[in-house]
Amino acid sequence: MNIIKHIYNLILNGWSFAHKKEKCLGYPPIIALEPTNACMMKCIMCPRQYMKRKVGFMDFELFKKIIDQTKGYTNLISLELFGDSLLHPKIEQMFDYLSKKGIVSQISTNATSLSNKVIEKVLNSRLDILLIALDGIDDKTYKKYRGEYADYKKAVIQINNLLKRKIEGKRKKPFIDIRMLGLPGLQEHFDMFKKQWEKPGIDKISTNTFHTFGGSVKEIDVSKIKSSKWVYHGVCYKPWEGLHIMWDGRVVPCCFDYDGKVILGDLNKETLEEIWNGKKMQELRKQFLIKNLKLNPLCASCGERKHMELGKFFPLDTFFLKSIIYCLYQRNQNKRIIKKIKKAWDRVR
C-alpha cells in the first residue's frame, strides 16, 4: 500500500532532519506540482504581481514522467504553486493519472474558474480535494483583495451551482474545503463566513494562514493580523520534507519561490532521486544547519521558515504521530472515525 510506503519514508526523512544530515535517507516525495502559472485574477496578496518568469503549461508527457518516478512514496500532491490549475487543458487527465498511481490529488482555485463546463470536468474527474479560495463576505471585501476582476455575486452563484450538481449526482468527491485567508478586515468576520457556507456539499470551512512569501508581498500590513504564529525562525524543515516543481520541470525549495530564484534541478534532465540528494539540495540543507544563508537571498529574507525541532528519538514523538493522522485524513476525510481522530488531535495539540 502507498500509505505504508509513505509513512516509512516519513520516518527516514524525519530521522535525517532530526540528526542534521545533509543527505536524506528517504525517497523524495512531491509536495506540490504546478500545472500552470496562468491565472485570471490580480490578487494583492499574491506574488504573481511581481512574477517575471514565462507563463506556461506543463506538458502532459513531462507530468506523467515525473509522476512515474514517485514509486508510491508520495501520498498527496497539491497541483498548484502560482496559477489556477483548472486553466490547464489536460487537468482532468492529471487527476485521473494521479488516482491511477494511488496519489491523492488536491487543487486550490478561486470561484471565478468554476464555469458550468469546468464544474462538469471537476465532478466527472477523479479529483480528491478541492480548496475554494473565497476571500470576502461581500463584493467590497472580495474586490479589495482579489482585484478588479473579482465578482462576489458571480462567485457565490458558481459555488452554489457546483454544490447543487455534487448533491444531485450523489457524489462524495471532491472533498470541498471553502476557505478564507486570515487577512486584516476579514479575520474578524470568519464566524459570519462560516454561517454563510454551512450547507450541503461543503465538507469543511476553514481560515487559512496568510504568508508574505518570504517577505515578497508588502502590500498587506501584517501588524494588523492578530496571530503571528506563522512566523518561524531557525532550521527550516522544508528541504527535508519534499520537492516543489514548476510547470517547466524546474525544482525550487518551496512554495514561496514564485520566480524560480533558487533552482535545485531540472526534471527534464534529471530524476527526482538525483535532485533530492544532489549537490544543490545538500548545499541548501547545509546552509540551514550552519546558519549561513548569505548565498541564498530567498531563504535569508524569509521570516516564515517551517522551523521544527525533532528529538533524537524520532519517530517516537508527536510530530510523527501528527504525520500519520494527517496522512490518514488526506485519504479518508469523509470517514466519520477519521474525522473524529483529526478533531480530537486538533483540540489537544
C-alpha positions in Angstrom: 0.0 0.0 0.0 1.2 3.5 -0.9 0.3 4.9 2.6 2.6 2.4 4.3 5.5 3.3 2.0 4.8 7.0 2.6 4.8 6.6 6.4 8.0 4.6 6.2 9.5 7.3 4.0 8.4 10.0 6.6 10.4 8.2 9.2 13.6 8.1 7.1 13.4 11.7 6.1 12.4 12.8 9.5 15.3 10.9 11.1 17.6 12.6 8.6 16.4 16.0 9.8 16.4 15.1 13.5 20.1 14.0 13.1 21.0 17.0 11.0 22.0 15.1 7.9 22.7 16.9 4.6 21.7 13.7 2.8 18.2 12.3 3.2 17.9 8.6 3.8 14.4 8.5 2.3 13.0 8.9 -1.2 11.9 12.3 -2.5 8.1 12.9 -2.0 6.5 15.6 -4.2 4.7 18.2 -2.2 3.5 20.5 -5.0 3.5 20.4 -8.8 2.4 23.4 -10.9 0.3 22.5 -14.0 0.4 26.2 -14.9 1.3 29.6 -13.5 -1.5 31.3 -15.5 -4.3 33.0 -13.5 -7.2 35.3 -14.4 -7.1 37.2 -11.0 -4.9 40.1 -9.8 -4.9 39.4 -6.0 -2.8 41.9 -3.9 -1.7 39.1 -1.5 -0.2 37.0 -4.3 3.4 37.4 -5.5 2.3 36.7 -9.1 2.1 40.5 -9.4 6.0 40.6 -9.4 6.5 37.4 -11.5 8.9 37.7 -14.3 9.2 34.1 -15.4 7.3 32.9 -18.5 3.6 31.9 -18.2 3.1 28.4 -19.5 1.5 24.9 -19.1 3.2 21.7 -18.1 3.5 19.2 -20.9 1.4 16.1 -20.1 4.2 13.7 -21.1 6.5 15.5 -18.6 3.8 15.3 -16.0 3.5 11.5 -16.4 7.3 11.1 -16.5 7.5 12.9 -13.1 4.6 11.0 -11.5 6.0 7.7 -12.7 9.1 8.4 -10.6 7.2 8.8 -7.3 7.2 5.0 -6.8 4.5 5.1 -4.1 6.4 7.4 -1.7 4.1 10.4 -2.3 0.8 10.4 -0.5 -0.7 13.7 -1.8 0.3 16.1 -4.5 -1.0 19.7 -4.4 -1.4 20.6 -8.1 -0.6 24.3 -7.7 2.1 26.8 -7.0 1.3 30.1 -8.7 -1.6 29.6 -11.0 -5.1 28.3 -11.3 -4.8 24.6 -12.2 -8.3 24.5 -13.7 -7.0 26.5 -16.6 -4.8 23.6 -17.8 -6.4 21.9 -20.8 -5.5 18.4 -19.5 -6.2 18.9 -15.8 -8.8 16.1 -15.8 -6.2 13.7 -17.2 -3.8 14.8 -14.5 -6.4 14.0 -11.8 -7.0 10.6 -13.3 -3.4 9.8 -13.7 -2.7 10.6 -10.0 -5.6 8.4 -9.0 -4.3 5.5 -11.1 -1.0 5.8 -9.2 -2.7 5.8 -5.8 -1.8 9.5 -5.1 -4.4 11.9 -3.6 -4.9 15.0 -5.7 -5.6 18.4 -4.4 -6.1 21.8 -6.0 -6.9 25.3 -4.9 -9.0 27.6 -7.1 -10.9 30.9 -6.9 -14.6 30.6 -7.8 -14.1 32.6 -11.0 -12.9 29.5 -12.8 -16.0 27.5 -11.9 -18.0 27.8 -15.1 -20.6 25.2 -16.0 -18.1 23.5 -18.2 -15.4 23.4 -15.6 -17.8 22.2 -12.9 -18.6 19.2 -15.1 -14.9 18.5 -15.6 -14.3 18.6 -11.8 -17.3 16.4 -10.9 -16.6 13.8 -13.7 -12.9 13.6 -12.8 -11.1 11.8 -10.0 -10.1 14.9 -8.1 -10.0 14.2 -4.4 -9.8 17.6 -2.7 -11.0 21.0 -4.0 -10.0 24.0 -2.0 -12.1 27.1 -2.9 -10.5 30.4 -2.0 -13.2 32.9 -1.3 -11.6 35.8 0.5 -14.6 38.0 1.1 -18.0 38.2 2.7 -19.3 40.8 0.2 -18.3 42.4 -3.1 -16.4 45.2 -1.4 -14.1 42.9 0.6 -13.8 40.5 -2.2 -12.6 43.1 -4.7 -10.2 44.6 -2.1 -8.1 41.5 -2.0 -8.9 39.7 -5.2 -8.6 42.6 -7.6 -10.6 44.3 -10.4 -11.7 41.0 -12.0 -13.3 39.7 -8.8 -17.1 39.4 -8.8 -18.5 38.2 -5.5 -22.1 37.7 -6.7 -20.9 35.6 -9.6 -18.5 33.6 -7.4 -21.3 32.7 -5.0 -23.6 31.7 -7.8 -20.9 29.4 -9.3 -20.1 27.8 -6.0 -23.7 27.1 -5.3 -24.0 25.6 -8.8 -21.1 23.3 -8.0 -22.7 22.2 -4.7 -26.1 21.6 -6.3 -24.6 19.3 -9.0 -22.5 17.5 -6.5 -25.5 16.7 -4.3 -27.8 15.9 -7.2 -25.2 13.4 -8.5 -24.8 12.0 -5.0 -21.0 12.4 -5.4 -18.7 12.1 -2.3 -15.8 13.6 -4.2 -14.3 16.0 -4.4 -14.0 16.9 -0.7 -14.8 20.6 -0.8 -13.0 22.9 1.6 -14.1 26.5 1.3 -11.6 28.9 2.9 -10.8 32.5 3.7 -7.4 33.9 4.4 -6.8 35.5 7.8 -6.3 39.0 6.4 -6.9 42.4 8.0 -10.6 43.2 7.6 -11.6 39.6 7.0 -10.4 37.6 10.0 -12.9 39.1 12.4 -15.7 38.1 10.0 -14.9 34.4 9.9 -17.9 33.4 12.1 -20.2 35.2 9.5 -18.3 33.5 6.7 -18.8 30.1 8.4 -22.6 30.6 8.8 -22.9 31.6 5.1 -21.3 28.3 4.0 -22.7 25.7 6.4 -24.6 24.0 3.7 -24.9 20.5 2.0 -22.0 19.8 -0.3 -19.4 21.7 1.7 -17.2 19.3 3.7 -15.1 21.9 5.5 -15.0 25.6 6.2 -11.6 27.0 7.2 -9.5 30.0 7.6 -6.0 29.8 6.1 -2.8 31.4 7.2 -1.6 34.4 5.2 2.0 34.3 4.1 4.2 37.1 2.7 6.0 34.5 0.5 9.4 35.1 2.1 8.8 38.8 2.6 7.9 39.4 -1.1 4.3 40.7 -0.5 4.5 44.1 1.2 1.1 45.5 0.3 -0.6 44.0 3.3 0.1 45.3 6.8 0.9 42.1 8.8 0.9 44.0 12.0 -2.9 44.1 11.8 -3.1 40.3 11.7 -3.9 39.1 15.3 -1.9 35.9 15.2 1.8 35.8 14.4 2.1 32.1 14.9 3.1 31.7 11.2 6.4 33.4 11.8 9.2 30.8 12.3 13.0 31.1 12.7 15.9 28.7 12.7 16.4 25.5 10.7 13.7 25.1 8.1 12.3 21.6 7.7 11.2 22.1 4.0 14.4 20.9 2.4 13.9 17.6 4.1 10.1 17.5 3.5 9.8 17.2 -0.3 10.0 18.8 -3.7 8.2 21.7 -5.3 8.0 21.6 -9.1 7.3 24.5 -11.5 5.4 23.9 -14.8 8.6 23.7 -16.9 10.0 20.9 -14.7 12.4 23.0 -12.6 12.5 22.3 -8.9 12.5 25.1 -6.3 13.0 24.9 -2.4 9.4 25.7 -1.5 6.1 27.4 -2.5 7.5 30.8 -1.6 9.8 30.8 -4.6 7.4 32.3 -7.1 10.0 33.3 -9.7 12.5 30.4 -9.6 15.2 32.4 -7.8 16.7 29.2 -6.3 16.7 26.3 -8.8 17.7 23.0 -7.3 17.3 20.9 -10.5 15.5 20.3 -13.8 13.3 17.2 -14.2 13.7 17.4 -18.0 17.3 16.4 -17.5 17.5 14.8 -14.0 15.4 12.4 -11.9 13.7 13.0 -8.6 16.3 11.0 -6.8 19.2 12.8 -8.5 17.8 16.2 -7.4 16.8 15.1 -3.9 20.3 14.4 -2.8 22.1 16.3 -5.4 24.8 18.8 -4.8 22.5 21.9 -4.7 19.9 20.3 -2.4 22.6 19.1 0.0 24.2 22.6 -0.1 20.8 24.1 0.8 20.4 21.8 3.8 24.0 22.6 4.9 23.3 26.4 4.7 20.4 26.0 7.2 22.4 23.7 9.5 25.4 26.0 9.8 23.1 29.0 9.8 24.7 30.7 6.9 22.2 31.8 4.2 24.3 34.6 2.7 24.4 32.9 -0.7 20.7 32.3 -0.7 18.8 35.6 -0.7 15.4 33.8 -0.9 15.7 31.9 2.4 17.8 34.6 4.1 15.0 37.2 3.8 12.3 34.7 4.8 10.6 35.1 8.2 8.3 32.2 7.6 10.6 29.3 7.7 8.9 26.0 8.7 11.0 25.6 11.8 10.9 22.4 13.7 13.0 20.6 16.3 12.8 16.8 16.2 14.2 14.8 19.0 17.0 12.3 18.6 14.4 9.6 19.4 12.3 10.4 16.3 9.9 8.8 15.3 8.8 8.5 19.0 7.4 12.0 19.2 4.3 14.0 18.5 5.4 15.1 15.0 5.4 11.6 13.7 2.0 10.9 15.3 0.7 14.1 13.7 2.1 13.0 10.3 0.3 9.6 10.4 -3.0 11.2 11.4 -2.7 13.8 8.6 -1.9 11.1 6.0 -5.0 9.1 7.0 -7.1 12.2 7.0 -5.9 13.2 3.5 -7.1 9.8 2.2 -10.3 9.4 4.2 -11.7 12.9 5.0 -15.3 11.7 4.7 -15.0 8.7 7.0 -16.5 9.5 10.4 -13.8 7.8 12.5 -11.0 9.7 10.8 -12.9 13.0 11.2 -13.2 12.3 15.0 -9.5 11.4 15.3 -8.4 14.6 13.4 -10.8 16.7 15.5 -9.5 15.3 18.8 -5.9 15.8 17.7 -6.5 19.5 16.7 -8.0 20.0 20.2 -5.1 18.7 22.2 -2.1 19.7 20.1 
